[in-house]
Amino acid sequence: MIDKPWLTIVAIASALKLLFIPAYRSTDFEVHRNWLAITHSLPIDRWYYESTSEWTLDYPPFFAWFEWLLSIVASRVDPAMLVVSNLNYASNACIVFQRVSVIVADFVLAFATRTYCSTLGVASSRRAFTLAVLILLNAGLLIVDHIHFQYNGLLLGLLLLSIARLKQERVLEGAFWFAVLLNMKHIFLYVAPAYILYLFRSYCFQDTQRQTGWLPRFSTFLPSRLLRLGAIVTAVFAVSFGPFIAMGQLPQVMSRLFPLKRGLTHAYWAPNVWALYNFADKTTSMLTRSASSRPSTTGGLVGDVEHVVLPSVPPIAALLLTTVSILPGLVASWRRPGNFRLFLRGLVACAYGSFLFGWHVHEKAILLVIVPLSLLAVENVADARNYLVLSITGIVSLFPLLIRAEETPIKVALCLAYYLFSSGTLPSLFRDEAKVDEGREKFAAINAPSTTLLTTWSRLYLCGLALLECFCTLAYPFTSLADKFPFLPLMAISVYCAGGVCLTWALFYRETFAMYARSDSKTE
């Protein structure tokens, strides 16, 4: 992609983000202000012990150092924001500084997007432009980072840069950036299995592309490559955790990073399998008039809760289900080493499975599925169709994060604009593809110029999603149920969106198996 379109997209995105500076701010704004104060005002040996605020530091060390770097600039803008005891401090200077820091950090995502788009080739300029818009103007990312407040653009930029380096066959650099990412935010452990398998199978064995068995020929194993790979990853983790290990604080740091007592689901259910499970339990308990003395899953609390009728789910069950859910995607990548598209599918499969079955998943984690899937969506019609439904479902599932009525027109306008762009541009990428793809008559029919990506079921589903959002936003607050069941709209949106995410997951795997079969037939 040439520089001018890319710069135009970045400029439009940045200008739009600046407009959101005075918008609603969630508690995450105070979380990051507090982390600025902790890393600036306290010695390193107190970072992971400080608990003046309930929003304690619970990200890996590299993100703590990132906050420390920001605090150096913040000290010149408004030193009061760096006082640990100044809880919920939000002066105008503090607000502008933190908002702008997210916008500046997003340039990592902009650079990574340009890097990945350059791998698509000069002939794919339309694909590159479409992909750049899908990522840099992603409505979900705008809502979460620039209204609600977080730094997901920076983190997803590191992920995308790592993926781009792997596609460019700069394997060690790709591994380096992913190791850095893990030490910025540990949620990316979700996709680590895809990286581990791909790097080990493709980089540490020679000429394994022609292998058809489950195991590589160990005569082709290259221990020197494994040592280089291990040295880079170990060095990154040593720099990150080394100081805390030296101070004997590793157990304390790990307890902050992995607080398993937070419960199966977040206070606002992420639209996954456990939202459906909670709904089934709640519905059954109401029908059978069962009761429990322990906190309810719809109580709006974070922590251990129990199901009333259905068995309560322990962390090990969530781990086992997550593992089972990602295995098919990993197997495909294992049996086709060096196949970058299957690696990407394995990565998306890991993100999907972890989101659907993981323990205490936050609703914002849907971005970890949507952004990598966009890389596939611009190159495969089935993935484009899937992406269109998943992205809109994911964006709507994030709407309840913005609780003020003032932001309703903004989030609706962002979602609608994103839908119109993606539904208008993605089909055009595939209209001519069938002409050069021999033996795929069905594909040609699907991609006739007059058709859209939406099938009948997807149109009906998205219409239902729009109607549900209208009811929850415009009608429900004025009904007699609003005071009695304040969490009903949250539950309805979570459950309905969970159905859409589960269905797109099944369709994603159907295309993965089809792609694997096509790859298998070509190999043989």
N, C-alpha and C positions, 0 to 999 in steps of 0.2 A: 504494500500500500504506500502510495506516495505521501510525502510529508504534509501537503496542504490539506487534504481531507482529514487526516489524523489530527492535525493541529486545530482544525475547525471543530471537530467533535470534542476535543479536550477543552477548547475555549467555551463552547456552549455548555458543557457539563459543569465547568468551574463557575460560570456566571449563574447557572441555575442553583448551584450549591450555596453561593453567596446570598441568594434570596431567602434561604432557609435559616439564616443566622438568628433571627428573632423568633423562630417557630418553637413549638413545644419541645421541652427537654425532659428526658426520663431520668430515673435515679442513676442511670449509667453515667450521666454527666458528672454527678457528685462522686461516683466511683472513681472516675479517672482524675478528677481534681484532687481527691484524697490520695491517690497514688502519686501524683505529682508532689504533694506535700511530704509524703512518707519518704520518697527517694531523695528529695532535696534536703529535708530538714533532719533526717535521722541517719546514723551510720549504718552501713550495710548489714551489720549483724543484728539489727533490729527490724529490718524490712519485713520479714515474714513472721514476726512476733507482734508487731504493732496492732492494737485492736481498739483504739479510741473510737473509731467509727465501726459500724457494723459491716461496712464495705471494705473488708480486709484485702490485702494484696494476695491474689490467688491465680496469677498468671506466671509462666516460667520466667527465669531470670533475664533473658534477652529483652522481654517486654518491659521488665522493671528498669533495665538500663535505657530503653527507649524513652520511658517516662522521665528518667533522670536527665537525659539530653534535652527533652522538651522543657524541663523545669529550669534549666539554665537560661533559656530565652524568657520563660514565664517570670523569672525573678526580676527582669528588667521591665516587664509590662505591668505587673501588679503583685508585689511581694506578699500581700495579704492572702492570696490564694494558696500560698505554700506553707501556711501555718496549719499544723495538724489539727489543732483544736477548733479551727474555723469551719465547723461542720455546716454543710449546705450553703457554703459561701458562693455567691454568684453575682459579682459586680459586672457592669457592662464590659469592662476591660477583660475580665475573666472569661465571660461568654464569648466575646469576639476572638480571643486568643485560642480557646479550645476548639471553637468551630473552624477557625482558619487552619489549625494544626491538622485537622482531619482532611481538609481540602488539599493541603500541601502533601500530606502522606499519600493521598490518592495518586500522586504522580508516579509512584511505584507501580500501581495498577496500569496507568497509562503507558508507561514504558514497557511493561511486560506484555500488554495487549499488542503494542506495535511490534514487539519482538516476535510474538507468536504469529501475527498476521503476515510478517515477512516470510514465514515458512510456507505460506500457502502458494507463493509464486506470483509472478507478475500477471499471468493470465487469469488469476483469481481475484482481481481487484474488487469486483462486486462482492465476493464472499468476504474479503478482508474488511471492506467498509461496513457490511452488514454485521459482522462479528464485533467490530469495534463499537458500534452503536449498542448492540445487545449487551455488551459488558459495561462500557463506560457510562451508559445512560440507563442501566438496569434500574427499574422503578423500585424493586425490593431493596437494592443496595442504597439507593437514595433515601428511602424511608428509614432504614435501620441506622445508617451512618450519619446522615446529615439532618435528620429531624430527631429521631429517637436518641441517637448519639452512640457511636462505637467507631472502631478503626478496622472494620472488615475489609475495606478497599486495600489497605496496606497489606493485610495478611493474604488476601486472595491474589494480590499482585505477586507476592513471593511464590505462591503456589503456581501461578500461571507462568512465571519466569522459569521455575524449575521444570515445568512440563515442556516449555519451549526449548530449553537446553537439551532435554532428552530427545526431542524430535530432531534437533540439529546434530544429534549424536555426540554432544558434549556431555558425556555421561557423568563424569566426576563433578563437573560444575552443577549439573542438575541435582546430583545427590547432595552437594554442599548447600544449595539454596533450600532444599527440602529439610535438611537437618537444622538450618537456621530457623525455618518456619516452625518446626516442632518446638524449638526453644523460645518462640515468640508466643505461641498459643497451642496448647496440647490437644485441643479438639481435633487437630489435623492428624492425630493418631488414627482417626477413623479411616483415613485413606492410606496409612502406612503399609498395610499388607500388600497393596497393589505395587507400591514402590519396592518393597523388599523382594517380592517375587520377581518382578521385572528386571531389577538390577542384578540379582543373583543369577537368574536363568539366562539373561541375554548378554550380560557383560562378563560374567565369570566363567562362561563356557564358550568355546570356539566352534563356529559352524554348527550350531544346534538347530538352525532353522529347518534342516532336513530330517530331524528326528521326528518319528511318529509315535514313539512309546511314551510312557508316563515319566520315565527317568532319563536324564541326559547320560551320554556316554562319559564315564568318569575319566576316560583317557584324554578327553579334551578339556578337562578342568584346568583353569589357569589360576593357581594360588596367588601369583603376584598381583593380579587384578583384584582379587578379594582383599588382599592386604592393603592395596592403595585405597580401595573403597572404604574399608574399615577404618583406615587411618584418618581419612577426611571426616567421617561421621564421628568417630571417637574424639577427634580434636575439637570439633564444634561443641560437643556435649561437655568436654573437659573445661573449655573456656567458660561455658555457661554455668555449670553446676560446681566447678572446681572450688571456687571460693567458699561455697556453702558446705561442701564436703570437708574442706580444711577446717572450718569452724565447728564441725560436728552438727550441722543444722539440716542435713539431708532429710531425716525423718520429719522434721517440722515443715520443710518446704513441700514434701510429698503429701503431707496431710492437708495442706492448703490446696494443692492441685487436684487431689482426688477425694473430695468429701462425700463418701458414699451414703451418708445419712441424710442426704437431701431428699431422698424419696424417688419413686419410680418416675413420676411426672412432675413437671414444673407447675407452678400455681396456675399459669395459663397453659393448657395442654398444647403441646406441639401436635400438628395434624399427622399422627402416626398410628401404628397398631394399638398402642396403649391408650390413645384417646378413644378408639373403638371399644377396647376392653373396659375402660372406665365407664363408658356410656352403657355398655351391656350390663355391667354390675349395678350401675345406678338405676337403670330401667327395671331390672329384675328385682332389686330391693324395694322399689316403689310398688311394683305389682304384687309382691309377696308380703309387703309391709314389714320387711325386716329392718332391724335397727342395730346400731353399733355405738359404743361409748367412745370409740377412738375417732380422731379427725377424719372427715370425709374427703374423698378425692375432689369434691367440688367446693371445698371450704375456702379456697383462695389462699391457702397456706403452703409454704415450702417446708418440706420435712417428711418424716415417716408417716404414712397413712396406711390404712388397711382397706381392702375391699370387703364389702358386707356379705355378698353371696358367693361370688367367684373367689377362687384361691388367690391370696396375695402373692405378688411376684417378687422373688428375691433377686438380687443383682446377678447371681450366677445364671439364672434362667434367661435374663436379658442378654448376657454375654453369649450363651450357647445359641440362642436364636439368631443373634447378630452374626455369629460365625457361620452358621448354616446358611444364612441368607446371602452371604457374600461369596461362598465357595464356588458356585457355578461360574461367576464372572472371573474368578481367579484361575479356575481350571482352564478356561478358554485361553487366557493369557499364558499360562504355563505350557500348554501344548503347542503354542505358536510363538516361541521366543523371538523377540526382535520385531514382532508385529505391533507397531505403535498404536494403531487403531484399537487393537484388542487390549493393549495396556490402558488406553483411555477408558475403554468400556469397563475394565476391571476396576479402575479408579472410581468411576461413577457408580459401579455396583457396590463398592465399599461405602461410598457416601450415602447411597440409597439405603442399604441395609442397616447402617449405623443410625440413620435418622429414624427409620421405621421401627427398629427393635431395641435401640440403645437405652441405657439407663439415664434418667433425668435429662432428656434431650430438650434443649431450648428451641423455641419456634424459629429463631433466627438461623439455626443450623441448616434450614432448607436452602440457603444460599450456597452451601457447600455442595449441593447437588446441582442446582440450577446453573451456576457459572461453568463448571466443567462440561455439563451437558450441552452448553451452547457451542462448544468446540466441535462436537459431533453434529449438532443441528445444522450447521452451514455446509456440511458435506454429505449428509445422508437424509433422504426424504422421510424415512420412518422416524428418525430421531428428531427431525424438524417438527413433525406432527406431534410427537410426544412432548417436545420442548414447549410448544405453544400452549398446550394444556397445563403442563406442570408449572411453567413460569407464572401464568396468570393465577393459578390456584395458590402457588406459594406467595405471591404478592398479596392477594386478598387475605390469606391466613395471617399476614403481618399487620393488617389494618387495626386490630384491637390494641396494638402497641401504642397507637396514637389515640389517647382517650378523650381529647378535647374536640368539641364540635367544630372549632375554628379550623382544624386540620382536615376535616372531612372532604371539602372540595379539592384540597391539594392531593391527598392520596388517591381519590377517585380519578382526578385528571391525570396523574402520573400513570396509573394502571391502564386507563383507557388509551392514552397516547402510546404506551409501550405495546399494548395489544394491537393497535392499528398499524404501528410500524412493523412488528414481527409478522402479523398475519398478511400484511401487504407485500413485504419484501422476501420472506423465506420461500414462498411458492415459486417466485420467479427464478430462484437459483437452480431449480431442478427441471424447468420446462424443456430445456434442450438436451438434458443429460441422457434421456432414454434413447436418443438417436445414436449415441455412441456406445451404449451399453448393450451389447449383443445378447440375444436370448432372454430378454426380460420384457416380454410383451405386457405383462400385468403392470410392471413399473411404468411403462410408456402410457398406459391408460390412466394410471393414477395421476401422472404429471402432465396431462393435457393442459394447454394454456388457459382454458376457461375454468379449471377446477381450483379449489382452495385446499388447504391442508386439513381443514376441519371435516371430520366425519359426522354422521348423524348423531351418534352418541356424544361426541365431544361438544357439538353445538348445544344439545339438550343439557349437558352437564354445566357448561359455562352460563347458559341462560338461567339455570337453577341457582348457580352461584351468585349471579347478579341479583336475582329476586330475593335470595336469602339476605344478602348484604343490605338491600333496600329495606327489607322488613326489620332487620336488627338495628339499623341506623335511624330510620325515619318513623317506623310504626311502633316498635316494641317499647321504647321509653314512655309512650303515652298510654300503654295498656295497664290494666289492673295487675298484671303479673310482674311488672317491672320491680316493684318493691319486695314482692314475695320471693322472686327467683332472679336475683341480680346477675347471676353467672350464666343464665340460660343462653343469652346471645353468644357468649364465649364458647360454651359447649357446642352449640349448634354449628358455629363456624368451624371449630376444630374437627368435629365429627364429619361434617360434609366435605371439608378439604382433605381429611384423612382418607376418605373414600377415593377421591381423585388421585392423591399421591400413590395409594396402593395400586390403583388400576394402571397408572402410567409406569409404575415399577414392573408390573407383569408384562406390559407391552414392551418395555425396554429389554427385558430378558428374552422375549420372543424374537426381537431383532438381533440380539446378541447371539442366540443360538443359530439363527438364519445366517448371520455373517460368518460364524464359525464353520457352518456347513459349506458355505460357498468357498471359504478359504481352504477347507479340507479337500473339496473336489478339485480345486485348482492345483493343490500340492500333488495330488495323486494323478 
